[in-house]
């Protein structure tokens, strides 16, 4: 397997909530993993994203987050 994706969504209409979680994995010479989440509750939105690469001896992992 070279690439894989998993996505889960949760909807709660009674409180107007929507949450989506996504995981992507890619394997070549390096292993890449990206995790994303987006959560909406009423008028508030929160997004997080982290991407990691692992290859040979290096590990990189920037993190991104926004909230409105």
N, C-alpha and C positions, 0 to 999 in steps of 0.2 A: 504494500500500500504506500503510495507516494503522497496523497493528499486526503484529508478528511475534514468534515465540517459537521458540527452539531449545533442546532439552534432550538431554543425552548422559549415559548411565549406564554405568559400568564395574563389573563384578562379578568378583572373584577369589576363588573359594571356598577355594582351598588355603591362603590366609592370612587368610580371613574378612574380606575388604576389600570395601567398597562406596563408590563415588564417583559423585556426581551434580553436573552442571554445568548451569545454566540461564541463558539470556540472553533478556530481554524488551525489545522496542523499541516505542515508541509515538510517532507523529508527528502533532501537531496544529499549533498555533501555536508550541509548544515541542517540542523533541526530548527524549524521556525514554529513558534506557537503564538497565536494572537487571541486574546480574550476581550470581548466587548460586552458591555451591559448598558441598557437604556431603560430607565425607570421613570414613568410618568404617573404622578398622583395629583389629581385635580389640575391645577395650573402650574405645578412645579415639575421640572424635568431634571434628571441627573444622568449624566453619561460618563462612563469610565472606559478606558481602553489601555491595555498593556500588551506590548509586543516583545517577545523574547527570541533571541537567536543563540544557538549553542553549536559550536563547531570547533574542532581541534581543541584549543585550550581557552577560547574566548567565550564570554557570556555577556550579552548586551540586553538591556531591558528598560526602554523609556516608558513612562507612565503619563497618561493624559486624563484629565477630569474637567468637566464643566457642570455647572449647576445654574439653572435659570428659574 
